[in-house]
C-alpha cells in the first residue's frame, strides 16, 4: 500500500465529505482513491462487505480521516439505506461518492456471454450497475449544494477483451447509466462520471480468468508501456470531485497509459 504521507494531492478537498464503497484491501482501486481524497483534506466514510472483510478495510481506513466505517452488502435489503441514513445523521450532507464494486457468479463470469444464466446476469447487473443507481437516488437529497458521483469501469465495456466475458455488457450498462444520471441530476449541481483504469491487480480482478496474461499484454501494448496504479486512479478521482471540475459531468475518463487508443 502506498504510504499515505507520501501522496501529494493536486487539488484541495478540505471541508468535503465523501462516501467510499468498494475497499476490499490495501490493493483496491477504492483504496487509492480514498488515500488521495484524504491527502487532499476530505473526511471520509467507508463500507465493508461483511465481518470477514472488516479487518482488511480497517487496515486502510485506520490511517485516514475516516470516522465512519459501516457494514454494507448491497444485496441485503436495507443495508445500503442504513449507510446513507447514518451519513445523514452524522453529517447531514454528502459531497461525493465513489462506487467501486462489481460481482458476477464465477460460472457466469468464466463462461461465454452466450451461455450466461438469467440469474447470473441479474446478480451481476444488480451488484455492479443497479447499486450505483440506488446510491445516486440515496445521495441526491444529501447533496443539497451539489456534489459528485463516481463509478469505476473498464474498457472491456466498449471492446471485446478476452476473458472479461459477462462483465463487458455489465460495464457497458454502467457507463450508459452514468450518462443518464448525469443528465437527470445535472440541474441540481450533481455531477456524475466513470473512471476507467487499465488492468490493475486487485482482489476483484483476480476473479477474471487468466488475468495475469491480461496484465502482461496491457503493459506491453500500452503507449506508455506500463500499467497504472491505484494512486493514479485516485488522482483522477480527486480532480473530478473537486471544485476544479465543477462544470464537467457525464464523462467516461480512461486512466490507462493510453491503452484505450489501441484497436
Secondary structure, DSSP 8 states (H G I E B T S, - for coil): ---GGG---SS--TT-EEEEE---STTSHHHHHHHHHHHTT-EEEEEESSHHHHHHHHHHHTTSS--EEEE--TTSTTHHHHHHHHHHHHHS--SEEEE------HHHHHS-GGG--HHHHHHHHIIIIIHHHHHHHHHHTT-TT-EEEEEEE-GGGTS--TTTTHHHHHHHHHHHHHHHHHHHHGGGTEEEEEEEE-----TTGGGSTTHHHHHHHHHHHSTTSS---HHHHHHHHHHHHSGGGTT--SEEEEESTTGGG--
